[in-house]
Every structure is written in structure tokens, then in C-alpha cells.
Amino acid sequence: MLYRHLKKILNYSVAFILMLGASPAFSQGTHKSKKKAATTIRSFRFKTIVIDAGHGGKDPGAHGAYSNEKTVALSIAKKLKTAINNELSDVNVIMTRSTDKFVELHRRADIANDNKANLFISIHCNSSPGRVGKRRGILLLLYGYHRKDEQMEALRENASIFQEKDYKKKYNGYGEDAAVNAIILAAFQQRYRKQSVHFGNLLNHEFTVNNGRKSLGVREQGVLVLQQSGMPGILVETGFINNPSDEKYLNSAAGQNDIVQSILTAIKKYKQSFE
């Protein structure tokens, strides 16, 4: 009995690791589980992005000499939505807020989870100590893997397996075995982390190489808005709003368009990696 149980867990582990992390070479195999894994990967459709404009309403965020974070973030987010709609017509774009209103952090994650988003992008402005800061540049934050247990509940609610019709039948009792479930969800979590890092690196490349922006890099942090999001996600600190040069750039049409184009190009490359 114990042997059969362990064998079941091992079979599930292999099947789902193949499904989540297989390279195109796996599609050449003849084993049924490899074929099924490759078919699952090919059938995946990148179709929904949630754009989160940071702060809003009673929460203005960081302040510059003449502007605040909530206004800049919303302006960039709205332009990004328009750009995606214009150039990626097969992608559905959902905003956590489209007006100057306060939306609680957990609600922002709920919006992404409820819509089964494939990517979560949160737009913010950075700030350094002091009224006038000297630091400049962009910073890209992903959810800290050292705090991975905090994200598991979101994965339970939003793991891709639940999006498939008759998933319990297809995966032979998923949801009935706690040990099997833990292995499957851990595989999803590792995959989402890799995808977040991948998108962060693509975005960092666009900002620095193609747009000439200074970057503080891609870093892990316990970002609350990403904590409960069961999907790949990144928080974009678009610049230091209390730095005079960055503030001018963040409020200019040219600067906001540069930021939008960098994010859009990274999204296109990220989407292509699934195709």
C-alpha cells in the first residue's frame, strides 16, 4: 500500500515537472506522459494581463516637487493598456484601477486571480530619503522566494490546472491527495518564479540597452501586492519621483511613452517565448 502511494506521488511529480518545465525537445519523445506534457505546453495561451496602477485616491504614494506617484502611475498604466490593445489584439488587458480611487492591495490581487491573469504588472514610482533625492533610475521587483509560503494560498486558488475542463478526471484525482497537491503546487510556484525572473530580465534589458535608462536591477522583495497573486508578476519602479531629473522625465509625454514602449516590447518577447 505504501509502495503504491509513493509510486503515485512519483508519477505525478514527473508528469507535472515535465508539463511545467519541459523544453521543446520533449515533444520528440515517445513516452505518453511526455507527449501529454508537450501537448499541454503547446495548448497554453497567453491571453490576459493585469496592469496595476499603484496607490490612488486617499493614498497618493511618494511625492516629488510638483507631482505624486498615484497620478504618474495611473497615466503610465492607461497608456500601457492602450499600447497593448493596439499591438496585441489577442491579449485581454484588465486594470486594477482606471481612475483616481483607492483599491486595497488584496483586492488588486483578487482582480488578477479572478481573471486568471497570465501576467501581473504593477506600476510605481520610487523615492529616496530626503525632500530632494539624488538616486535615479528604474528598479524591478519580484516576490521574494524566501517568502514562498505566503504565496501558496494564491496558487491553490489560481493554479493553471484549475483552468482546464474536467481537471479532476484528466489528472486522476487531483485535489484528493494532499501530498500530490503539495508537489504539484510547488512545481507551479517554481515555474511562476522562473517566469517572473525571465520577464524581469527582458524588461531590464529594454530599459537599459534599448532605452538608455539607469537601472538598479531585478531584485526580490516581500512585495505585498504580489504576495497573493497566483501568477508571474513584477513591480516596476519607473523612476525616483523626488529626483528632479527623474520627476521631469516621469511627467513628460516622451518619458512616459519610452516607459510604455519598453514594457510593451518586453511583453511581446515574453509572449513569444510561449509560442
C-alpha positions as CSV (number, residue, x, y, z in Angstrom):
1,M,0.0,0.0,0.0
2,L,2.8,2.4,0.9
3,Y,4.7,1.5,-2.2
4,R,1.7,2.2,-4.4
5,H,1.2,5.6,-2.7
6,L,4.8,6.6,-3.2
7,K,4.7,5.4,-6.8
8,K,1.6,7.6,-7.4
9,I,3.4,10.6,-5.9
10,L,6.5,10.0,-8.0
11,N,4.4,9.6,-11.2
12,Y,2.6,12.9,-10.5
13,S,5.9,14.6,-9.8
14,V,7.5,13.6,-13.1
15,A,4.4,14.4,-15.1
16,F,3.9,17.9,-13.7
17,I,7.5,18.8,-13.7
18,L,7.6,17.8,-17.4
19,M,4.4,19.8,-18.0
20,L,5.7,22.9,-16.3
21,G,9.4,22.9,-17.3
22,A,9.7,20.9,-20.5
23,S,11.8,22.3,-23.4
24,P,10.6,21.8,-27.0
25,A,12.9,18.7,-27.2
26,F,10.4,16.8,-25.0
27,S,7.9,16.9,-27.9
28,Q,10.1,14.4,-29.8
29,G,9.7,11.7,-27.1
30,T,7.5,8.7,-27.5
31,H,6.5,8.3,-23.9
32,K,2.8,9.1,-23.3
33,S,3.5,11.4,-20.3
34,K,6.0,13.4,-22.3
35,K,3.6,13.7,-25.2
36,K,0.8,14.8,-22.9
37,A,3.2,17.4,-21.3
38,A,4.2,18.8,-24.6
39,T,0.6,19.0,-25.8
40,T,-0.3,20.9,-22.6
41,I,2.5,23.4,-23.2
42,R,1.5,23.9,-26.9
43,S,-2.1,24.5,-25.9
44,F,-1.3,27.2,-23.4
45,R,-2.5,30.6,-24.5
46,F,-1.1,33.9,-23.2
47,K,-4.2,35.9,-23.1
48,T,-4.7,38.1,-20.0
49,I,-2.5,40.8,-18.4
50,V,-3.5,42.8,-15.3
51,I,-2.0,46.2,-15.1
52,D,-1.9,47.7,-11.6
53,A,-1.5,51.4,-11.2
54,G,0.0,51.8,-7.7
55,H,-1.7,53.8,-4.9
56,G,-4.7,56.0,-5.7
57,G,-7.4,58.0,-4.0
58,K,-6.6,58.8,-0.4
59,D,-3.2,57.2,-0.9
60,P,-1.0,59.5,-3.1
61,G,2.2,57.4,-2.7
62,A,5.5,59.2,-3.0
63,H,5.8,62.9,-3.7
64,G,8.1,64.9,-5.9
65,A,8.4,68.7,-6.1
66,Y,5.2,69.1,-8.1
67,S,3.7,65.6,-8.7
68,N,2.8,62.4,-6.9
69,E,3.1,58.8,-7.5
70,K,-0.5,57.8,-7.9
71,T,-1.0,60.3,-10.8
72,V,2.1,59.3,-12.7
73,A,1.5,55.6,-12.2
74,L,-2.1,55.8,-13.5
75,S,-1.1,57.8,-16.5
76,I,1.6,55.3,-17.5
77,A,-0.8,52.4,-16.8
78,K,-3.5,53.8,-19.0
79,K,-1.0,54.4,-21.9
80,L,0.3,50.9,-21.5
81,K,-3.2,49.4,-21.8
82,T,-3.8,51.4,-24.9
83,A,-0.5,50.3,-26.4
84,I,-1.2,46.6,-25.7
85,N,-4.7,46.9,-27.1
86,N,-3.3,48.5,-30.3
87,E,-0.5,46.0,-30.9
88,L,-1.6,42.8,-29.2
89,S,-5.2,42.4,-30.1
90,D,-5.4,38.8,-28.8
91,V,-4.4,39.8,-25.3
92,N,-7.1,41.0,-22.8
93,V,-5.9,43.9,-20.6
94,I,-7.5,44.5,-17.2
95,M,-6.7,47.4,-14.9
96,T,-7.0,47.3,-11.1
97,R,-8.0,50.9,-11.3
98,S,-8.6,53.3,-14.2
99,T,-9.5,56.4,-12.1
100,D,-8.1,58.1,-9.0
101,K,-9.6,55.8,-6.5
102,F,-8.1,53.8,-3.6
103,V,-8.0,50.0,-4.1
104,E,-6.8,47.8,-1.3
105,L,-3.8,45.6,-2.0
106,H,-5.6,42.3,-1.5
107,R,-8.3,43.4,-3.9
108,R,-5.7,44.2,-6.6
109,A,-4.5,40.6,-6.3
110,D,-8.1,39.3,-6.3
111,I,-8.7,41.1,-9.6
112,A,-5.7,39.3,-11.1
113,N,-6.7,35.9,-9.7
114,D,-10.4,36.2,-10.5
115,N,-9.5,36.9,-14.2
116,K,-6.9,34.1,-14.4
117,A,-4.2,36.5,-15.5
118,N,-1.1,35.2,-17.1
119,L,1.0,38.2,-16.1
120,F,0.7,40.9,-13.4
121,I,2.4,44.3,-13.8
122,S,2.3,46.8,-11.0
123,I,3.4,50.4,-11.9
124,H,5.0,52.6,-9.3
125,C,7.5,55.4,-8.7
126,N,10.4,55.2,-6.3
127,S,11.6,57.7,-3.7
128,S,14.7,58.1,-1.7
129,P,15.2,59.7,1.7
130,G,15.1,63.5,1.9
131,R,12.9,66.0,0.2
132,V,15.1,66.1,-2.9
133,G,16.8,62.8,-3.7
134,K,19.9,62.1,-5.7
135,R,19.2,58.5,-6.7
136,R,17.9,57.9,-10.2
137,G,16.7,55.1,-12.4
138,I,14.3,52.1,-12.6
139,L,14.0,49.2,-10.2
140,L,12.2,45.9,-10.9
141,L,10.9,43.9,-8.0
142,L,9.6,40.3,-7.9
143,Y,8.2,38.5,-5.0
144,G,10.9,37.1,-2.7
145,Y,11.2,33.4,-2.9
146,H,12.4,33.3,0.7
147,R,8.8,34.1,1.5
148,K,7.3,31.5,-0.8
149,D,4.9,30.0,1.7
150,E,2.9,33.3,1.7
151,Q,2.1,32.9,-1.9
152,M,1.0,29.2,-1.8
153,E,-2.6,30.1,-1.0
154,A,-2.9,32.2,-4.1
155,L,-1.5,29.3,-6.1
156,R,-4.1,26.9,-4.7
157,E,-6.8,29.2,-5.9
158,N,-5.3,30.1,-9.3
159,A,-3.0,27.3,-10.4
160,S,-3.4,26.7,-14.2
161,I,-4.7,23.2,-13.7
162,F,-8.0,24.6,-12.4
163,Q,-8.5,26.4,-15.7
164,E,-8.7,23.1,-17.6
165,K,-12.1,21.4,-18.1
166,D,-12.6,18.2,-16.1
167,Y,-9.2,18.6,-14.4
168,K,-10.1,16.1,-11.7
169,K,-10.8,13.4,-14.3
170,K,-7.9,14.4,-16.5
171,Y,-5.4,14.3,-13.7
172,N,-6.8,11.3,-11.9
173,G,-8.0,12.6,-8.6
174,Y,-6.1,15.9,-8.2
175,G,-7.5,17.5,-5.1
176,E,-7.9,14.3,-3.2
177,D,-4.3,13.7,-2.1
178,A,-2.5,16.3,0.0
179,A,1.0,15.0,-0.8
180,V,0.3,15.0,-4.5
181,N,-1.2,18.5,-4.3
182,A,1.8,19.9,-2.5
183,I,4.2,18.6,-5.1
184,I,2.1,20.0,-8.0
185,L,1.6,23.4,-6.4
186,A,5.4,23.6,-5.6
187,A,6.1,22.9,-9.2
188,F,3.7,25.7,-10.3
189,Q,5.3,28.1,-7.8
190,Q,8.8,27.4,-9.1
191,R,7.7,27.8,-12.6
192,Y,6.0,31.2,-11.9
193,R,9.1,32.4,-10.2
194,K,11.2,31.5,-13.2
195,Q,8.8,33.3,-15.5
196,S,8.8,36.4,-13.2
197,V,12.6,36.4,-13.3
198,H,12.6,35.9,-17.1
199,F,10.1,38.8,-17.7
200,G,12.1,41.0,-15.3
201,N,15.3,40.4,-17.2
202,L,13.6,41.1,-20.5
203,L,12.2,44.3,-19.1
204,N,15.5,45.4,-17.6
205,H,17.2,44.8,-21.0
206,E,14.7,47.1,-22.7
207,F,15.0,49.8,-20.2
208,T,18.8,49.8,-20.1
209,V,20.1,48.7,-23.5
210,N,17.3,50.0,-25.8
211,N,16.1,53.0,-23.8
212,G,19.4,54.0,-22.0
213,R,17.9,54.2,-18.5
214,K,19.9,53.7,-15.4
215,S,18.8,50.5,-13.6
216,L,19.1,49.3,-10.0
217,G,18.4,45.8,-11.3
218,V,15.9,43.0,-10.8
219,R,15.5,42.2,-7.1
220,E,13.5,40.1,-4.8
221,Q,11.4,41.7,-2.1
222,G,8.3,40.8,0.0
223,V,6.0,42.9,-2.2
224,L,2.6,42.7,-0.7
225,V,0.7,43.3,-3.9
226,L,2.5,40.3,-5.5
227,Q,2.1,38.1,-2.4
228,Q,-1.4,36.9,-3.1
229,S,-1.1,36.9,-6.9
230,G,-1.0,33.3,-8.3
231,M,0.8,34.1,-11.5
232,P,4.1,35.6,-12.7
233,G,4.4,39.2,-11.7
234,I,6.7,42.2,-11.5
235,L,6.5,45.6,-9.8
236,V,8.1,48.3,-11.9
237,E,9.6,51.3,-10.1
238,T,9.7,53.6,-13.1
239,G,12.0,56.2,-11.5
240,F,12.7,58.3,-8.4
241,I,9.9,60.9,-8.3
242,N,11.8,63.1,-5.7
243,N,14.8,63.3,-8.0
244,P,14.3,66.5,-10.2
245,S,15.6,64.9,-13.4
246,D,13.6,61.7,-12.9
247,E,10.5,63.6,-11.9
248,K,10.6,65.7,-15.1
249,Y,11.1,62.5,-17.2
250,L,8.2,60.7,-15.4
251,N,5.8,63.5,-16.0
252,S,6.8,64.1,-19.7
253,A,4.9,62.6,-22.6
254,A,8.2,61.4,-24.1
255,G,9.3,59.8,-20.8
256,Q,6.0,58.0,-20.3
257,N,6.0,56.8,-23.9
258,D,9.5,55.5,-23.5
259,I,8.5,53.5,-20.4
260,V,5.4,52.2,-22.1
261,Q,7.3,51.1,-25.2
262,S,10.0,49.3,-23.1
263,I,7.3,47.4,-21.2
264,L,5.4,46.6,-24.4
265,T,8.4,45.3,-26.1
266,A,9.3,43.1,-23.1
267,I,5.7,41.7,-23.1
268,K,6.0,40.8,-26.8
269,K,9.2,38.9,-26.2
270,Y,7.8,37.3,-23.2
271,K,4.6,36.2,-25.1
272,Q,6.7,34.9,-27.9
273,S,8.6,32.6,-25.5
274,F,5.4,30.6,-25.1
275,E,4.7,30.4,-28.9
